[in-house]
Each structure stands twice: as C-alpha cells, then as structure tokens.
C-alpha cells in the first residue's frame, strides 16, 4: 500500500532551483487569498506537472512509461468556510473568472461540451466523492496559481485535477493513499471528455526528487523510482515548448481520443486474431488493452522459465509486433468503421458502444490500426530498454539512452502521427547542438519537447534553440516568456501539502 500525501513546512524540501522566486510566489498566493476571502488560508496543496522521458501514448494501452515530476506546478490555497458553498478563484482572474458552487449540489455537474476552467476543479472534487460514495462535501474557499503551461504537453490538466483532489480530501477529513489518488485523478478526467491513461496523474502524485518513475498499470498500479546513470559530464534535461497549443479537450475527437479508440479497437481485433477473445480475461474486461491481450496470450507459457523479466518483456513484445503485422497488415491503408466492426464480429453501432464513443466521440474516415499497434509495442520495447540501461549501465550509456529517445520521436512522427513540424524542428536543432536524445513529450501535436543533454552543454543548446527557433518563430517573446518556454529541469518531488 502506498503512503499518504506528505506535508512539508519548508520549500527547500520541494524545490531545488529558484527557491527565492518560489518563496515570493507562495507569499503572493497567501496574500491574495487573504485579500479575496478576508481570512488566511489553512494550507496549500501542490501538484506538479510532469515530463515523459520516453513511452508516449502507451499508458492507455496498459504499458509502462518513464516520466518524472518537474518544478512547474499547480498550487491551491484553501480554507474551510463553514458553509455549503465552494468558492474558487484564480490568480489570473482576467482569464479565469471566479466561480461558486454548492458543495453537495452543482459542483458535481460537469458539462464536457463546454471548455470551462473550473471543470477541472470539479473533476478532482467529484472524483473524490465518487470514490467514497458520498455527496455531502464541506464548503471551502480556493485560490489557484498554475505554473504549468496549458496545452504544453506537461500535464497542466493533471496537475490541476490532482491539486484539486488534494484540497478536497483534506478539507473533508479524508486521507487516501497516493495510488488511490492517482487512480481517482486519472478516471476523473473522463468527466471533461478526456480518455486519460494514468501516467500524468501518477507522476504528479508519486514523483520522487532525483528519480524518474517506471510506472506500470496492469495488473496493478506500481511506480518504481529509477535513477539516471552517472556519466561524465552528468546528464541534464531541457524542456522546449513549441508554443503551439494542443488542448486535449478541444482536439480530442481527431487526435488524442482517436488514438485511444484506435488502440482499443486494435486490442479487440488482435484478441480475435490470436484466438483468445472469448477467454474471460479478454471478454469480461472494459477496456481491453494491448497489455491485457499480450498477458493473456502468454499466460502460463513462461512457467518455470529461467528468463529474466527484461528478456520476457522483449520476447513477448517482439512476438506481438509480428502478430500485429499478421492481424492488421492486410489493411495498411486503415480500416473503415464497417471493416473494424466486421473484424470483431459486431455491428458498427455495437462497436461504437463498446469503445464508449458517446462519451469520447471521434472522427476519422480510416482508422490506422496497424501503425498504432506497431508504435505501442515498439515504444514499450524502448521503455523497457531505457530502464535496463539506467539500472545496469555499461558502455556509452548517454548515446544508448539518447538513441532510444530519438527512435521514439521517429515513431511518434511517422507511425503514431502525433508530432508536428515545430516539434520536429526543435528536435533537429537540439541534436545538432549536442543533445543526445530529443523527442516530443506529452500528447504531441504541439506542446513541449524534451532533450537529454550533457550538463556542460545546457546553455549552448538553450542558446541554439533560442536563436534558431524562438527568435525566428516568436520574435516578440519577453525574457520571462522565453524562460517559461525554454528551461532546464531535473526529476522533482511529487504532490504535497504546505503547512501554513
């Protein structure tokens, strides 16, 4: 069982860089809260964004990923108000106007067709109370300060939802575990129409300073801290934002949710191809994922085997790649809805219901099942290999890790089709300037890129990106805007409470 959310009293235990600036930010938040509500906040809930080092679009396939929490975060100052009213405000009030709800009434109502900032707070609120099976929340006041760029691929929505559920549980006297909160937050984003996989929320809640996380989702959620290998010079990471906003809520029907549906349909067809669709493990689960299909296909086959865990992963994933080519290779141009339904033995209407399209609508003439399956299995191979190198380094580990990141970007661009010209350009510039590995991070179609670089070249690579990308594409950026878009980072601490 994972532990509860930790509480801290000193910001130096949360941040490793720019502590003075963070202290000023917290002081402004506390002062603004008191000015807004006429009383001091009881506590501040903090949940960070995350950067995924490798393993894109495979969490919702049930496969492991390799993210780390970062310093940019969402803060929620909160105080119980002794009423039935939940009042929420944002430090950027011009862009995000204040809202007020009943703690046991309309705070549970979320219209996913409306792109409204307070819906993400409602997700955290409703997620907690759905979990405990109640609707009798206490009223409280909230002031939010978000430093994770929206639509930037660093999980601003997950940080918001996680911070909200932290505030909600504390005000209402609950003490759920980190793994419970991560699972609740992942499910809660479905209330705004996003079919989340769980990586973002787990990294935000369970991140550890100095380590990335190898996060597994099936058969149960497990987060294993993994330190990067020691090199000379040390490894460092740069995040570069394309400044192309890709909002999952807005673009979901043709981007994020479409990819989820393509992999879910792929799992259904693959199970039928492998002759295991009627086994209870595949038939009685919703959703069926590629991971479940793989596990069931190999169930019992490795009993008594002397193979280690990594070799088992490699052998199974390699087999799934070949079986995917057999199952989907006859339609490299993609499937129509009717063809997908026929391959599974359903009507189009039944298939639409099976993948919950009423809640997560998608639009496509052809569904690219083969390419999505090939990416899912090959990307998982890269994640497993990345962890193996980190834990058992030998040879030129920086190049080996970087090569995997570069291969991941190639697959995201050419096979999963979730990159964009701006992301490709940032990766090309960084690699030419000395990056070992550069790739998109997050959902893609814009947002951020992540670059693994030698620590002694951080400033040189940032300079190259500033001059060759930002100065040309965004010449009007202020110094602060540039520093928000382009910055070095390190594995950071996960969610916590700051005692006041």
ABEGO torsion letter per residue (X at the ends): XBBBBBBBABAAAABABGAAAAAAAAAAAAAAAAAAAGBBBABBBBBBBBBBABGBGAAAAGBBBBBBBBABBBBBBBBBAGBABBBBBBABAAABBBBBBBAABAAABBBAABBBAAAAAAAAAAAAAAAAGBABBBBBBBBBBBABBBGAGAGAAAAAAAAAAAAAAAAAGBBBBAAAAAAAAAAAAAAAGBBBAGAAAAAAAABBBGBBBBBBAOABBBBBBBBBBBBOBBBBBBBBBAGBBBBAAAAAAABAAAAAAAAAAAAAAAAAAAGAAABAAAAABOBBBAAAAAAAAABGAABGBABBAAAAAAAAAAAAAAAAAAAAAABAAEBBAAAAAAAAGBBAAAAAAAAGAAABBBBBABBBAAAAAAAAAAAAAAAAAAAAAAABBBEBAAAAAAAAAAAAAAAAAAAAGABBAAAAAAAAAAAAAGBABBBBBEAEGEEBBBBBBBAAAAAAAAAAAAAAAAAAABAABBAAAAAAABBBBBBBBBBBBBBX
